[in-house]
Amino acid sequence: MTLYLTQDEVKSVLDMKSTLEAVESAFREMGNDNIEMPARVYLHFDKGVLIAMPAYMPGLGAAGTKLVTVHPGNRQAHGLPAVIARIVLNSPENGLPLAIMDGTYVTALRTGAAGATGIKYLSREDSKEVGLCGLGVQGRSQIMGLMEVRPGVEKVKVYDIIPEAKAAFVDEMKATYPGVEWVVAESAKEATQGSDIVITCTPSPEAFIDGAWLKKGCHVSAIGADTGTKRELMTSVITRCDKLVVDFVPQAFVVGDFKAPKDEGVITEDDIYAELGKIVAGHKEGRTSPDEITLFKATGLAIQDVGTAYKVYQLAKEKGIGATLAG
């Protein structure tokens, strides 16, 4: 018997705290070399891409595959989300599909949780000021994760190339987190300068963050560039950082933030300090100095999706949520 969960049902059981637990556990399993995660498989369409992302974590008993499509023009052309996903969980014992669920909300939250995990291990614990570039679905998810791991944040400067997005985002965040000062930034530079944590989560094809803007001791959480055609960070960011941390080295050099500097001959894989999993598992240290500038580059991992989906499955079973499919 297979459990089927709609997006509303997934939302009813999954919050950021649970997602963080699942994602951090997945990183720990990866850091302990206790996962199986083949490279992603891509199908390229004229207007988007389909990605298959399988993973197995024996220590957690979780296995499955996410199928996700990314069509940037969906909102305008079809009134649909740019990212649409489904996740299938399989029993490692007998291969039967345990669950089929909406993966769009899982993708949004697990990406926010991945950024937050990097912030937890690499940013200063006394971080007070944050700069956020990109105020779409991921902007919200990144803030949700941020507030779980750095509840002492006092000020967030937000920037987006869409003017009306800034005011709407600030109004929403003021209502959600009234104890924080929310400021509309007029440029990426304004959002970045003076910030203890800088978060980028845009689909920009051109780099827009300059390393010269980064203060000593800051942490950069680079989330948006997940393909070779996207890039948020100028090469100067890469060269200014003291520690470069990625989620998965082979994927990091496929996306624009690291691919471009590598093509320029500025960095190689040897310049990567660690994969985040090694830090979470305790095999490498995270931040070791209040002055060092750290960077976490996220590309998105199947273990995050499968780990979070397995958490959803467990919670749904406990609460009796979802429809049972026969056959």
N, C-alpha and C positions, 0 to 999 in steps of 0.2 A: 504494500500500500504506500502511496506517495502523497505527501502533504503539499497542497498548493496554497501559496500565500500571495495575495495582491499587495500593491504598494501601500494601501491604507492599513492592511493587516500588519505589514512589516513595520510601518510607522508606529503602530499601536504598542509594539513591544520593544522597539529599539530606540535607545537614547544615546547621547554622546558618551556618557560614562561607561555604558556596556560596550560600546564600540571601541573605546580606548583600551579597555581590558582585553578585548579580542585581538586588536591590532598589535598591542604591546606583546602579548603572548606569542603571536605569529612571528614578530621580529626576534623574540628570544629563541624560538625554535629554529629560525634561520641562522641565528648567531651560533647555535650549538650544532649546526650542520645536520639538523634532523628534519629536513624537508625534501620533497621532490617537486621541482617547479621547472618544467620545460620552458623554452623561449616562447613568447607570444607568437601566434599565427595571425597574419594580416590578410584581409581581402580589401583591395582598394577600388572604390566606386568613383564615379565622376564627381559626386558631391559629398563623399564621406568615406568612412572606413568601417569595416567589421573586424573585431579583434576577438580571438578565442584565447582564454587564459585559464589553463588547468593548474591544479596544485594538490598536493597531498602532504598532510602533517601527521605522521604516525603517533607522535606524542600526544596529540589532541584528538586523535581518531576522526579527523576531518579530511574529506576529499571531495573534489568537485571541479566544476568549470564555470567560468563566467563568459557569456557571449555578450559583447557590448558593441553598439554602433555609435559613432561620433559623426554627426552631420551638422556643422556649424550654422548652416542656413535654415535649419528646421523651424525655428521660432517664427521667422518672418514668412517663410514659404508655406508652412503647413500647420503652424500653431502647436508644434510639438517640441519637447525638450531636445536640446542638442545631443544629449547623451541618453541612450535608451539601453537598458541592460536586463538580462535574465540570468539567474544563477541556478545550476542544477547541482545538488549535493548527492553523492553516492556513498553507499555503505562500503567501507574498505573490506568488510567481512565477506559480502556476497555480491557486491556490485549493484544491487538494486538502487534505483533512485529514491533517496529518502525524502527529498523535497525539491520542488520547483518554485522559485519565488521571484518577484520583482527585484531587480538588482540596481535600479536607478537610484533609489534612496540609499541603499547600501553603499554604492559607489561614492555618493556625495559625502556620507558620514565617515566612511573609512578613509577617504582622502584627507578630511579634516583631522581625523585621529592620527594619521601618519605624520602630518605637519606638526601636530601637537606633541607627538612622541619625540620628534627631533627637537622641539622647543624645550621639552622637559629635561633632556639629557645634555643639551648644548648651549642653551641660553643661560644668562645669569639669573639666579633665583630672585634677585631684587629688581628685576626688570620692571620698569614703570611705564615707559612710553613705547607705543607701537605704531608703525607705519604700515598701512594695508593698501595695496594696489590691486584692484579688481574686485568689483562689488556685486558679482553675480551669485549663482548658487554656491560656488566654492568660497567666495568671500564670507558668506554666512557660516558655512561649515568650518572654515578656518578659525573664525571668531569663537564658535562654540567650543572647539577643541582648545583654543588658547585659554579661554576662561576656566576650563577645567584644570589645566596644569599651572597656570599663572594667575590665580585669582587676585593677586595684588596689583595687577595692571591698573593704572589710574587714568591714562590718556591714550586714545586711539585716533590717529590722523588717517582719513580715508580718501582715496583718490580713484577716479575712473574717468575714461575718456568720454563717457556719456554723462553730460552735466546733470540731467534729471535723476540719474541713478544715485548720485551722491546725496542729495537731499532726502530722497526716499529711504536710503540705507541708514542715514543718521537718525531719522525719525523712528525707524524700526528698532535700531539698536538702543536708543535712549529709553524706549519703553521696555526693552528686554533686560538691559543692564544699566539701570538708572544711576548706579554709583560711579560710573565711568564718564570721563569727559570725552565727548565725541566731537571731532573737529573736521570740517571739510577742507581738504588740501587742494590747492589750485594746480599742483603739478606733482609728478612722481618724486621730484627732487625735494619738494617741501615735505612730502610724506616720509621720505627716507632720512633726511638730515636730522640728527639729534635723537633718532629712535634707538631704543635698546633691542628691539626685535623688528625686523623688516620682513613682511610677508608679501609675496607676489603670486597671484593666482589668475592670470589673464591668458588669453589665447594669442597674444601678440606675436606677429612674425618678425618683429624687429626689437632688438635689445633696448631697454629704456632705463635701466638702473646702472649708475656709474659708481665704480668703486671709490672714487674720491668723496662721495657723499656719506660713506659709512663711518660712524664714530668708533673709537676704540671700545672693545668689549661688546660690540653688538653681535646679534645672531641673524643670519639671513635664512629665511625659509622659502625656498624656491619651488613652487608647486605647479605653475601653469604650463610650462613647456614640456610636453610629453611626446613630441614628434620632432623629426629633423627640420621641419619647416617653422617651428615655433622657437622663440628665444626671448627671454626677459632680461638676462644679465649680460652686461658688456664684459669683455675680456678683463677689464680692469677690476671687476668684482672678484673674479677667479684669482687673479694675481695678488690682490690685497688680503684675501682671507688666509688666516693661519692654519685652519683646519678645514679640509674639504671632505664632507661625509655624504655618502649616497645611499640609496636603498639597495641598489643592485648594480655593480660595476658594469656588466655587459650592456645594460639598458641605458646607463648614464651617458655613455659616449655615442648613443644613437640620437639623443635629443639635442636641440640647438645650443642650450646653455653650455654644454661641455664639448659637443661636436665641433663647433666653430673654433674655440680656442685650441683644440687638438689639431684641427686642420691648419691653423696658423703656426703650429709648432710651439705653442706656449706651454701646454701641459701634456702629460701622458698619464696612463693608468697608475704609474708609480707615484704620482702626486696626490692620489686619493689617500687620505688618512685612514679611513675605515668605512665599511658598510655599517649602517646603523644597528643592524642586528648584533654585530660583534660588541658594540657598546652596551646595548640593552642586556645582553647575556653576561656582561662583565669581563669579557676577554680583552677589551681595550677601554681606556679612560675616555670620558666625554670632555667637557670643559675642565681645564686644569688651571686657568688663570683668568682673573677678572678683566684683563685687558685684551685677551686674544679675540680675534674676529673669527666666528665660525659660520659655516654654510652647510645646510642640509638640502640636497637636491633630490626631490621625490619624482619618480617616474610612474609609480603605481605598480603594485605587485599582486599576483593572483592569490598569494597566501593571505593578504589582507581581506580580499573578497570572500574567500572560502572560510577563513576564520570567523569573520563577522556573520556570514550567512549561517554558519553552524551555531553560533550564539543565538541568532534569530530563531532557528529551528528548535533549539532547546527551550527557549522562552515561550514559543508558540505552543509547543507540546504541553508545557506546564500549565498554560492558561486555556488550553482547549480551543485555540484559534486556528482557523484555516479550513479548507475543504480537503477531504480525502479522495484521491483518485484511484480507481480500481484498474487492474490490468497492467 
